[in-house]
Amino acid sequence: MRVSVDQHDPGYSPGLIGRGVKVFLDGVEQRQVVTADDELGLIVMYDLDEQGNVKVEGDEVVWVTVHGAVKIELPYA
């Protein structure tokens, strides 16, 4: 399964992430998720600075991609 808040992503699912959907990486819940794909084992998320703020370079928000065991829990599953 793939879920995303990125309009350009094939897993785009508006309103799903952050509304009861939980995403875990290696058993740890992730909160800054843009895209999660449990089959590919990847999560794209906002990169945070030391204070926990989303990093911005110029006019662009910085995203990072991490890999591992991804689990997506839907609120109605």
C-alpha atoms as one frame of an Amber mdcrd trajectory, in Angstrom:
protein
   0.000   0.000   0.000   1.112   3.544  -0.703  -0.270   6.720   0.855   0.857
  10.264   0.170  -0.038  13.911   0.679   2.061  14.831  -2.384  -0.322  15.681
  -5.243   2.285  14.478  -7.749   2.681  11.051  -6.127   0.750   8.041  -7.492
  -0.310   7.214  -3.927  -1.873  10.639  -3.393  -4.598  10.240  -0.793  -5.816
  13.667   0.309  -6.873  13.890   3.897  -5.723  10.377   4.779  -2.327  10.928
   6.432  -2.787  12.757   9.699  -6.427  11.708  10.011  -6.145   8.420  11.787
  -3.542   6.828   9.512  -0.411   5.818  11.364   2.916   5.160   9.684   5.692
   3.195  11.376   9.340   2.748  10.402  11.039  -0.208  12.076   8.310  -0.154
  14.728   8.574   3.566  15.536   5.665   5.845  14.601   6.635   8.633  12.209
   4.847  11.985  12.320   6.316  14.093   9.487   5.292  11.742   6.672   4.760
  12.935   3.106   4.668   9.506   1.435   4.792   5.968   2.811   5.038   2.719
   0.831   5.081  -0.528   2.770   5.891  -2.688  -0.285   8.966  -0.640  -1.206
   9.896  -0.103   2.452  10.266   3.646   2.158   9.027   6.807   3.755   9.481
  10.326   2.413   9.259  12.810   5.250   9.971  16.404   6.102  13.542  16.980
   7.278  13.700  18.670  10.673  16.353  20.884  12.222  17.677  20.566  15.777
  14.696  22.505  17.155  12.185  20.249  15.396  11.261  22.773  12.706  10.845
  21.771   9.075  13.965  22.688   7.086  13.543  25.067   4.159  16.135  25.812
   1.479  15.201  28.867  -0.545  11.496  28.407  -1.295  11.572  24.608  -1.021
  10.743  22.412   1.953  13.428  19.745   2.437  12.332  16.103   2.260  14.360
  13.021   3.158  13.765   9.425   2.143  14.325   6.656   4.672  14.158   2.900
   4.191  13.213   0.050   6.480  10.244  -1.996   7.627   7.248   0.251   6.901
   3.824  -0.407   8.380   0.747   1.638   7.482  -2.261   1.411   9.780  -5.578
   2.695   8.471  -8.203   3.929  10.929 -10.854   1.603   9.553  -8.703  -1.526
   9.270
